[in-house]
Amino acid sequence: MRFSPSVAGLVAVTSLACPAVAQLNKPWLTSPELADADVWWRQARDMEADLPEHSYRSEDWDNNYIPEVFLSLYYKTPTFNYSIWDVETKNVFFSDCPYPNAVSRHKGSQKSWDDIFRAFSKSPIGIRSYMSNVLIVPDDSLVGVAGYAPATAAVFVSQWFHQPVIIHEGFHGIDIAAFQNEVNGRYSQWNTWWSAYDKDSHVITEYAQTNQIENFAETGHWAVADITRGLATYTPWRERVATQLNHLRARLDKVLFPGGWPSGGACTGKIVSGAIVDKRTLARLDLAGGSRIMGGGDRSLEWAFPNRPGTEGVPIIGLPDDIDWTPPEPVLLGGRVPYNGTV
């Protein structure tokens, strides 16, 4: 999802079945454009109303540790002083999954922990299941960027941490990790996805035209809207992107909502968090060797991924061995302003 002309993508991709980072040449839907502010914010409000909130609880990490992927920020403004000591991390457990999500927050973020957990809890369980790490940063920290996804992790500017952006970035994780048993690399690079694209006359938004990585994520974001209210709520031109939408929904409806819509269901797996480093030494922790990262006052120390009741039959999903943590093109603001309201 992008609100301005394309800039060069940053993904380094190898062993492709198709040229995933090449700009696509199909037009996007217009009359209206789905990226028009009125349409885009209307579906953001609809998602806020439609997607159920899940209860949650959290456990603190010791602040000496941080996910390695967040040691630095891409697209950082020259004036923002990013210090890893200002980043805190918690494991958050949602009621629909026995495994936690590792969520980090910069202390200058305009969103509180509860703001973050509540918004994240409303995202489809399949989105949360394929996000290894999440970081929320202050509004002034990134240059014209709402969010970006280094592989299965994601970074969000506070004011843009809401469903359309969360779901878009979450689809990058699905692209990388949900089809590991079928394809080598991202699913959006593979012939099956390109075949669906070839049969349609359009892509769904201007941002989807950037490349197939972003087309997959944009189609995924709007596929959730298609599940909840139907794409016809927002455009009369669904048939122009129907093959891509239908293909994605056929493959992923039960990943996004294992119990169907609107119940959602429970997670059927959870991707592991990325590597963890000690802020004091920048050395990676060997969790398999018994390193412990949990703090939190009177609570006893716990494992990063403890064996908890209810995890039987819910597998941990490993990260690809050759995962590239360089983020693809970010979600650019292009002069648009955030919606002045609660979404």
BELCOR-V262662 format. One record per run of one state. SS is the DSSP state (H for helix, E for strand, L for the rest). FROM is the first residue (numbers start at 1). TO is the last residue. If there is no record, write none. Layout:
ss & from & to
SS & FROM & TO
SS & FROM & TO
This chain:
ss & from & to
L & 1 & 26
E & 27 & 28
L & 29 & 36
H & 37 & 50
L & 51 & 55
E & 56 & 61
L & 62 & 64
E & 65 & 67
H & 68 & 70
L & 71 & 75
E & 76 & 76
L & 77 & 83
H & 84 & 86
E & 87 & 94
L & 95 & 100
E & 101 & 106
L & 107 & 112
H & 113 & 122
L & 123 & 124
H & 125 & 129
L & 130 & 132
E & 133 & 137
L & 138 & 141
E & 142 & 142
L & 143 & 144
E & 145 & 148
L & 149 & 152
E & 153 & 157
H & 158 & 160
L & 161 & 162
H & 163 & 177
L & 178 & 186
H & 187 & 189
L & 190 & 190
H & 191 & 198
L & 199 & 201
E & 202 & 203
L & 204 & 206
H & 207 & 209
L & 210 & 211
H & 212 & 228
L & 229 & 230
H & 231 & 233
L & 234 & 237
H & 238 & 256
L & 257 & 268
E & 269 & 271
L & 272 & 275
E & 276 & 278
L & 279 & 283
E & 284 & 284
L & 285 & 286
H & 287 & 289
L & 290 & 293
E & 294 & 294
L & 295 & 314
E & 315 & 317
L & 318 & 330
E & 331 & 332
L & 333 & 343
